[in-house]
Amino acid sequence: MTAPATISLTDGVLTTRLPGSLAPGLSCYLALSLMAREPAIVTNHVSVSASTDDPNVADNVATALNEVRDAYGINVVRNPGAEAELAPMSTGERQQVQAQLLGFGLGFSSVPGWWVTSNLTVRSYGSGADVPGTESPGPHDRGTNLFTGGCCGLSTADQWCDLSVISAAVQTGGVRYEMSAHLGGVADCYGQAWFRVQFLDFLSTRLGEVLLGPVTPDDRTNATALLLRSATGFLPRQTRAAQFTVVTTGGSSVYGVADNVSFVLFPPDAPRLEALSLGSDHLTLSWPTNSVGFVPQRSVTLLPDSWTIVGTDPTLTGAHWSVVLERSETAECFRLYRP
């Protein structure tokens, strides 16, 4: 790569050309984010070309992924479970690509969706003694991969999310967020992990932040495990963007790990679901009666397709609906959802 990416707009067509060329076996990931204020049709095309003869044209592959998302009720973090992984690269190749990209300030890196600012990498569960196995305590639906450190010391990666399209709602002070992450490490290692969200105004000035973690060896009784950490609150009124950061620390080739990071927004009129313990074996969920059309759902993973309706008819108590559920041996999450 010898030149910065070029972006041009002609007759409503936005064209982006990646810089220079890729060495054999390397790949690049470029994320373009478009916020639409009204319905529109967007078509993406990608292509690969060469100015010199390519001895192996079979490995030239270009893929366009189109994703249309609402701002509310879904996880707005891209590649939250490290499942979208690029072709393997050696440490030297990865550092070379990152150094080149850092010089150009481009929005792609070795981990799709994330700008790797310091060594963060992706590993597979059970791929070695320095990462949790597939049966270690952690996310119920954990996929194949997780985030972990690389090289030594501190490892970080960032992601930026534009929220300007909902600025009017944010200005009311009523846009609520729920964030969570599975964080941990391996036995006999002090490696730790964090998930941080920073709230930024239209000048990218930091308005505040929320930090999940770390999960210390004492928290996990020095066992190999990832534990769920979560927080909820309201966006500061001047928020126009959010910056997500995954951080791991460690050394001697053993690091903290993170998986299934999540940040979900709810509109100002979204009712709040309250959960109260009822003895040691039951849980009571309650929500306001003026929440027309909402139903309680449950999930053990927070993944979009994992939510199911709580199969218990609610009862009316004052100004609230409520349901009583038996406690599950597996940690669960609950939400109100309007189909």
N, C-alpha and C positions, 0 to 999 in steps of 0.2 A: 504494500500500500504506500503510494508515494504522493498522494494529493488528497485534499479533503473532499468529502461527498459534495455533490452539487444538487441543488434543488431548483427547479424551474416550474413556472405556471404559465401555460399557454392555452387559451380558449377553454378554460375551466378544467384543464388536465394538469395535475401535479405530477412531475417527473422527478425521481430521485435516483442518482447514479452513485454507486458505492465507489470509494477511492481505489485507484490503482488495480492491482491484481492480487489473487490469492495463491499462496504456495500450494503445491499438491497436498491433499489431505486436510486442508484447513477449510473452515466455513465461517460465515458471518450471519448475524441476526440483526435486522433493522425493524424497530417498532415505530409506526406512524399512528398517532392518535388524532381522531377527528371528532369534535364535539358539535352535534347538530342541534340547532334550536327549533327545527321543524323537520318533518319527514323528508327524506331524500334518498336517492339511489346512488350508491358508491360502488364502483367496480375496480378491483385491483388486478394488475397483471405484473408478472415478474419474468425476466429472461436473463440468460447467460450468454455472453459473447466473448470472443477472443480475437486479438489482433495478430496473434502468431499461431502456428500449428500446435494443437494440443495432442500429446501422445496418447491420452486416455480420455476421450470425450464421454465415456460412460459414467464418469463420476461427476459430471456437470448437472446439477439438479437445482431448480429454482421453484420454490413453493410459496404461494400467496395464501395467507390465512385471514379470512374475514370474520370479524366478531362484532356483533351489535349488542350493546348492553344498556340496560337502564341504570340510572344512578342510584336507585333505591332498592333495598331488599336483597342485594347480591354482594358477594365478595368482590370488591373493586381492585384487589391486588392481582396483578398479572403473574402467572406461573407461581402460585402461592405454595405449591408443594414440591418445587424443583423437578417436576416431571418432564418439562420440556428441556431436554439436555442436548447440547450440540455434540458433534462427532468428537471422539476423544482426541486430546492434544497432549503433547509432552509439556512438562513444566516450562521448558525454555521457549517453546512455541507459544504457549499461553501468555507468558510474560511479554514476549515480543509483540504479539497482537495487541495486548492491553496498553503497552507503552505507545504504540503507534496511534491507537484510537484516542488515548488520553491527549495526545498532541493535537488531534483534530477536534476534540470535544464532541464526538459523535454519540448518538443515543443508542448504541448497541454494544454488546460485549460478549464474553464467552459464556455467560448464563442468560438465556433468553428472558427478556422482560426486566432484567436487572442490570444496573451499571456497577460492575465489580470495581470498587475503589481500593480494595486491599485484600487480595488473596482468597476471598470467599470462593468456595468451590462446591461441587455436587458429588455425592457418593451414593452408592446403592446400599440399602439395608443388608446386613450380613456379608458385606464384601471384605471384611477384615475385622481383627480384634479391636481396632480403634474406632469402630462405629457400631451402633446398636444393631441387633439382629432382627429378623422378621417377627420373632416371638417376644422381644423385649417390651416392657410396658411403654405405651405410647399411643398415637392415634389409632382408632379402631380401623379406619380405612386409610391406611398410610401410603398406599401406592408403592412405587419401587424405590424412589430416591428421597434424599433429605439434604439440607444445607449443612456444611461443616467448614472447618478452617483449612487453610493451605499455607505452606511454607512454615511460618512460626509466628507466635505472638498474636497480634490483633488482625482479624479478618472482617471485612465489611462489604456490603453491597447496598445500593440505594435504588429507589424507584419513585417516580414523580407522577402524581395523579391530578389532572385538571378538574377543578370543581366549580369553575366559573359559570357553567351552564345552570347551576342551581343557586346562584348568588342571591337571588331575591328571597328564596326560602331560607338560606343561611342567615341573611340579614335579620330575620325575625328572632333568631336565637333559639329556634325550636327544632333544628335538625340534629337528631340524636345519632350517635355512632356506637357500635359494639365492635370491639377488637379482641382478638385472641391469637394464641400461638402455642404450639407444643415445643417446649424447650428442655434441654437436659445435657447429658453427657454419658461417659462410660465409667465403669467401676475403676477405682484407684486412680482417677484423673481429676484434677481440679478445673478442667476445662468448663467454661460456662457460655451461655448464649442469651441474647436479648432480642426483642422486637420493639422498635421505636417508631412512633408516628409524630411528625412535626406538622403543625398547622401554619400555613404561610398566607400572607396577604397578596395583593396584586403586584407588589414590588418584591415579592419573595422574602419579605421581612418575617422573621419567626414570631408568631403570636403565642405559642405555647407548644408543649409536647406531652406525650404519654409514653411511659416506658414499661414494658412487661419484662420481668426477669430481674436478676438472673435466677435460674434454678440451681442452687448450690449442691455440692455433694451431700451436705447434711439434709437438704430437702428431699433428696432421693435415696437417703440412707446409704449413700456411697454405692448404690447399685447402678447398673446400666439401665437408663430409663429416660423417657421424655414425659414431662408433666404439663398439663393444660394450665395456662395462665390467661386471664381475661380482664377486661375493663370496659366501662361504658361511661358516656357523658354526652355533652353537647358541643357542637362546633362553635368556636369563637365567631362572633358576628361578621368579622372582616375576612374570614377564611375564603380564599379563592383557589387553593391547592393544598394537597397533602403530600408529604414526603415520607416514604416508608424506608426503614433501614433494618437490615438483619446484621447482627454483630455476634461473632464468636471469638473466644480467647482460648489459649492453650499453649502447648509446647511439647517437644519431644515426639512430634507426629501424632499427638492425641489432642483433640479439640472438643469444644462444646458443639452441640448440634441443635438444629431447629427444623421444624416441619409444619405444614398446614397453617401458615400465617394468614390472618383474615382481618378485613376491615369492611364493615357493613354499615350503610347509612339508612336512616329512616326519616320520612318526611315529617313536617311539624304536626300533622294531624294524627300521626301514628300513636295509638294508645300504648301504655306501658303495662307489661305483664309482670305481676308480682308472684314470687314463689316463697312459700312459708313452710317450714317443717311442721308436720303433724305427728308427734311422737317419733319413734325411731324407724318406723316401717312405712310411713306415708308422707306425701307431699301435697300441699294445696296450691293450685294455680288460680289466680283471680285477675280480672280485668274489668274496666268500666262498662256499664251497660250501654253507654252512648257510642260504643265502638261497633257501629253497624257493619255487618258483613265479615268481621274478623273471626278466625277460628284458631285454637291453639294447636301447635305442631311440636314434634319432638325429633331430635337427631342425636346421634352419637359422634358424628364426624364434622358437622357444619358444612359439608359439601352441598352444592345446590340441589342435586337429585336425591339427597338422603333424607329429606324432611318428610315425615308422615303425620297425618292428622291424629291427634290424641283421641282414642276411641272411647271416650266417656262423655255422656250428656251433661252439660253444665246445669247448675242450679242457681237460682236467683237469691242473692243475699244483699238486701239493701240496694245500693247503687252499683253493685258488682255482680258479674257472673263468676262462678267458681267451679272447679273440678277437683276431686280428690283422687290421687294416683298412688299406687304402690311403688315404693322405691325400687329401683333396679340395681343390680349388683354392678352394672356398668355405668360410668359417668355419662350423664345425658345433658343436652341443652334444649331449651324450650323457647318458642317465639310465638307471636301472634301474626297471622298471615291472612291477607284478604285476597281470595282467588280472583 
